[in-house]
């Protein structure tokens, strides 16, 4: 995950190093009442990776990763194990295809609005509004599932 | 900017939280979000909610093994941190809360099951796995799976085990219904030789048992820590 965002093996190692130490130091602050441990961990690693990626501004493009990730919700189907994953998978499936594609592309690649625009060839403003509306629809769908559960 | 969209967030901070967690903000925008995170509890709540919503997407990303040298660096940094903690200046908070936790258990062992809490495992296969075992949010152990498959469990908060009782470590592979004992877990930690399941989804459990461990081969006391191997 970290490697996919920073696109450089040694930077990815830095991310994991910092994330492990952060987990070690901040474990006392982890409050199970506030949410799942897995989300907390994923947040720590992703945030560190995103910070490093932004700082490096991708001046060094690094090794372009083989596109082993199919950037559609189907890529998640093998990983669907928990209720939360199943819910997200289901709700991503309800989004309009272009919005879903942009959201998954951004998350998996750790891309900024501008980078998503560049890669998809879609104008920046459109990317921003598609992602926003997609996220809003995602939230509504997840909240509806939660209420129904 | 997009406030005039027909469909938009009621609270602009919720939108910013969503974009922050998704990772689409550029460096200045991220800095701004960071500052807001520190001073606005409502924004912090939005961020946590979005982390919970979006983090399952990370599980669709195939893991890549980090270089072996990384684990040496982490080991070294952790040792430094441990030494700093050992300084007799101020007792580290984790130790205090663990002691409080365990003191409470001697009075109300029945409440133990209710305080079942996170036992967090970071997994970066096939190299070592790291885990934080905590009860009621206060960490007790950190575990790591070495590249040879051995599991090293170290104490973080110096948990106090009630007299006449022992902690016992168990592994429960995904889909299995009966945990397998990994032996008594001393309050200082232990090393479990390779040969134990460490695939993502495998759970590690710690139960409170009579001295010497469970007499039955299955947990007889309450499970006080539990968690799942997780891929990063």
Interface residues (C-beta under 8 A of the other chain):
Chain A: X1 X2 X3 X4 X5 X9 X12 X13 X16 X17 X19 X20 X21 X23 X24 X25 X27 X28 X29 X30 X31 X32 X33 X34 X35 X36 X37 X38 X39 X40 X41 X42 X43 X45 X46 X50 X51 X54 X55 X57 X68 X69 X75 X76 X78 X79 X81 X82 X84 X85 X88 X89 X103 X104 X106 X107 X108 X110 X111 X112 X113 X114 X116 X128 X129 X131 X132 X133 X135 X136 X137 X138 X139 X142
Chain B: X1 X2 X5 X7 X8 X9 X15 X18 X19 X21 X22 X23 X24 X25 X26 X27 X30 X48 X51 X52 X53 X54 X55 X56 X57 X58 X59 X60 X61 X62 X63 X64 X66 X67 X69 X70 X73 X74 X77 X78 X81 X93 X94 X97 X117 X118 X120 X122 X124 X130 X132 X134 X136 X137 X138 X139 X142 X156 X157 X174 X201 X227 X228 X230 X232
